[in-house]
Amino acid sequence: MKIIPQNKQEDFSLPLPIYTSIHIADAVCKQSEEYKIYIGIEKKYAEQLKKLSLDERRFGEGSYEEWYEKNRTPFVLVHKETDKLAALVWFGPKSLGKKSLKFGDEEKDKVQNDWHTAVWRSYPSFRGKGLMKNLTTFVMDIYKEHYPDIGFWLGTDNRNEAMIMLGLKLGFKIDNENSDLSNNWQVMVKK
């Protein structure tokens, strides 16, 4: 996927106010489909996100607002022609290896501010189009400009080969010390 940054990127601090977004780039995939990349999520895309989320505990029992209050910084890829959410990448401070609600009770410990979690997903009709590697690299670089002293980590089901392969391609390394493989929890890190 080819990414064309907007010439006039505004100065902004992260995270943006909730339901605020900034158009930071355009993109074209190998199938010549066009996309827009935003930092932040407008309300209409947050509604799409809730419907697309497989994590019922995150948005079903809680709310998008509660999730966002944890200093999350989302980036979205939107298909220009259909105005549909194609992919999501988000980052936020979270202690290294700390499990998400999906994998068990989330600990309520003090966040290690030198580690930020990285999460990405593409949505069904946009998978297999070669979108995620370049998108994630692009937005990770922008995020790192705002938080230069942090390391990234991701946690996933150790059977999620696509997530692990993309993590490796992005320079993440397997971290078995912080993983819980008996519960299929794989941690990967990138400094």
C-alpha positions as CSV (number, residue, x, y, z in Angstrom):
1,M,0.0,0.0,0.0
2,K,1.3,3.4,-0.9
3,I,0.8,6.1,1.7
4,I,0.7,9.8,0.7
5,P,1.1,12.0,3.8
6,Q,-0.9,15.3,3.9
7,N,1.4,18.2,3.2
8,K,0.1,20.3,6.1
9,Q,0.0,18.2,9.2
10,E,-1.1,20.1,12.2
11,D,0.7,20.2,15.5
12,F,-1.3,18.2,17.9
13,S,-0.9,16.5,21.2
14,L,-2.0,12.9,21.9
15,P,-4.4,11.6,22.6
16,L,-6.8,13.8,20.7
17,P,-10.1,14.8,22.4
18,I,-12.7,12.0,22.0
19,Y,-14.6,11.9,18.7
20,T,-12.0,14.2,17.1
21,S,-9.9,13.2,14.1
22,I,-7.3,14.7,11.8
23,H,-6.9,13.5,8.2
24,I,-3.1,12.7,8.1
25,A,-2.7,10.8,4.8
26,D,-4.3,9.2,1.8
27,A,-3.4,5.7,0.6
28,V,-3.8,3.5,-2.4
29,C,-3.6,-0.3,-2.2
30,K,-2.3,-2.7,-4.8
31,Q,-5.8,-3.2,-6.1
32,S,-6.0,0.6,-6.8
33,E,-8.6,1.2,-4.0
34,E,-8.3,4.5,-2.3
35,Y,-8.3,5.1,1.5
36,K,-8.0,7.9,4.0
37,I,-5.9,7.7,7.2
38,Y,-7.1,9.5,10.3
39,I,-5.6,9.9,13.7
40,G,-8.6,9.8,16.1
41,I,-12.0,8.5,15.5
42,E,-15.1,10.5,14.6
43,K,-18.3,9.3,16.2
44,K,-19.6,7.7,13.0
45,Y,-16.5,5.5,12.8
46,A,-16.6,4.8,16.5
47,E,-20.1,3.4,15.9
48,Q,-18.8,1.2,13.1
49,L,-16.0,0.1,15.4
50,K,-18.4,-1.0,18.1
51,K,-20.3,-3.1,15.5
52,L,-17.1,-4.7,14.1
53,S,-15.6,-5.4,17.5
54,L,-15.2,-9.1,18.4
55,D,-14.4,-8.1,22.0
56,E,-17.9,-8.0,23.6
57,R,-16.3,-7.3,27.0
58,R,-14.5,-4.2,25.8
59,F,-17.4,-2.5,24.1
60,G,-20.4,-4.6,25.1
61,E,-20.1,-4.3,28.9
62,G,-18.2,-1.1,28.8
63,S,-18.3,1.8,26.5
64,Y,-16.1,3.4,23.9
65,E,-15.8,6.4,26.1
66,E,-14.4,4.3,29.0
67,W,-12.0,2.6,26.7
68,Y,-10.8,6.0,25.3
69,E,-10.3,7.4,28.8
70,K,-7.3,5.1,29.2
71,N,-5.3,7.4,27.0
72,R,-5.8,5.4,23.8
73,T,-4.7,6.9,20.5
74,P,-6.5,5.3,17.6
75,F,-5.6,5.6,13.9
76,V,-8.2,4.4,11.3
77,L,-8.0,3.5,7.7
78,V,-11.3,4.4,5.9
79,H,-12.2,3.2,2.4
80,K,-12.9,6.3,0.4
81,E,-15.6,4.9,-1.9
82,T,-17.8,3.3,0.8
83,D,-16.8,5.4,3.9
84,K,-16.3,2.1,5.7
85,L,-13.8,1.4,8.5
86,A,-11.2,-0.8,6.9
87,A,-8.6,-1.1,9.7
88,L,-7.8,0.2,13.1
89,V,-4.4,0.6,14.8
90,W,-4.2,1.9,18.4
91,F,-1.6,2.6,21.0
92,G,-1.7,3.5,24.7
93,P,0.2,3.2,27.9
94,K,-0.1,-0.2,29.5
95,S,2.2,-2.2,31.7
96,L,4.3,-4.8,29.7
97,G,2.5,-8.1,29.4
98,K,-0.6,-7.0,31.2
99,K,-3.5,-9.1,29.9
100,S,-6.5,-7.6,28.3
101,L,-10.1,-8.4,29.4
102,K,-10.3,-11.0,26.6
103,F,-7.6,-13.1,28.3
104,G,-8.8,-12.7,31.9
105,D,-9.1,-10.1,34.6
106,E,-7.3,-7.0,33.8
107,E,-5.0,-6.1,36.7
108,K,-5.5,-2.7,38.2
109,D,-1.8,-2.0,38.8
110,K,0.2,1.2,38.1
111,V,1.0,1.6,34.4
112,Q,4.6,1.5,33.4
113,N,4.8,4.6,31.3
114,D,7.8,3.4,29.3
115,W,5.7,0.7,27.6
116,H,2.7,1.3,25.3
117,T,0.6,-1.5,23.9
118,A,0.1,-1.8,20.1
119,V,-3.0,-3.3,18.7
120,W,-4.1,-3.6,15.1
121,R,-6.8,-5.3,13.0
122,S,-8.3,-5.1,9.6
123,Y,-12.0,-5.8,9.0
124,P,-13.3,-8.8,7.0
125,S,-13.9,-7.3,3.6
126,F,-10.5,-5.5,3.7
127,R,-8.3,-8.4,4.7
128,G,-5.7,-9.8,2.4
129,K,-5.2,-6.6,0.5
130,G,-1.8,-5.8,1.9
131,L,-2.9,-2.8,4.0
132,M,-1.6,-3.5,7.5
133,K,2.2,-3.5,7.3
134,N,2.6,-0.1,5.7
135,L,-0.3,1.4,7.7
136,T,1.0,0.2,11.0
137,T,4.6,1.3,10.2
138,F,3.3,4.8,9.2
139,V,1.2,5.4,12.3
140,M,3.7,3.8,14.7
141,D,6.2,6.3,13.4
142,I,3.8,9.2,14.1
143,Y,3.0,7.9,17.5
144,K,6.7,7.5,18.3
145,E,7.3,11.2,17.4
146,H,5.0,12.1,20.3
147,Y,6.4,9.4,22.7
148,P,10.0,9.0,21.8
149,D,11.1,7.2,24.9
150,I,8.6,4.3,25.0
151,G,8.8,0.7,23.8
152,F,5.9,-1.0,22.1
153,W,4.4,-4.4,23.1
154,L,1.6,-6.4,21.8
155,G,-0.3,-9.3,23.3
156,T,-2.2,-11.9,21.3
157,D,-3.4,-15.4,21.3
158,N,-0.4,-17.5,20.4
159,R,-2.4,-19.3,17.7
160,N,-3.0,-16.0,15.9
161,E,-0.4,-16.6,13.2
162,A,-1.3,-13.5,11.1
163,M,-0.8,-11.2,14.1
164,I,2.5,-12.8,15.1
165,M,3.8,-12.7,11.5
166,L,2.9,-9.0,11.1
167,G,4.5,-8.3,14.5
168,L,7.7,-10.0,13.4
169,K,7.7,-8.1,10.0
170,L,7.3,-4.8,12.0
171,G,10.4,-5.6,14.1
172,F,8.7,-7.0,17.2
173,K,10.4,-9.9,19.0
174,I,8.8,-12.8,20.9
175,D,9.0,-12.2,24.7
176,N,8.3,-15.5,26.4
177,E,9.2,-14.1,29.8
178,N,6.1,-11.9,29.9
179,S,3.9,-14.4,28.0
180,D,1.5,-16.9,29.5
181,L,1.6,-19.7,26.9
182,S,-0.4,-22.1,29.2
183,N,-3.3,-19.6,28.5
184,N,-2.3,-18.9,24.9
185,W,-1.1,-15.4,25.8
186,Q,1.9,-14.4,23.6
187,V,3.7,-11.1,24.2
188,M,6.0,-9.4,21.7
189,V,8.1,-6.3,22.2
190,K,9.8,-3.6,20.2
191,K,12.1,-1.0,21.7
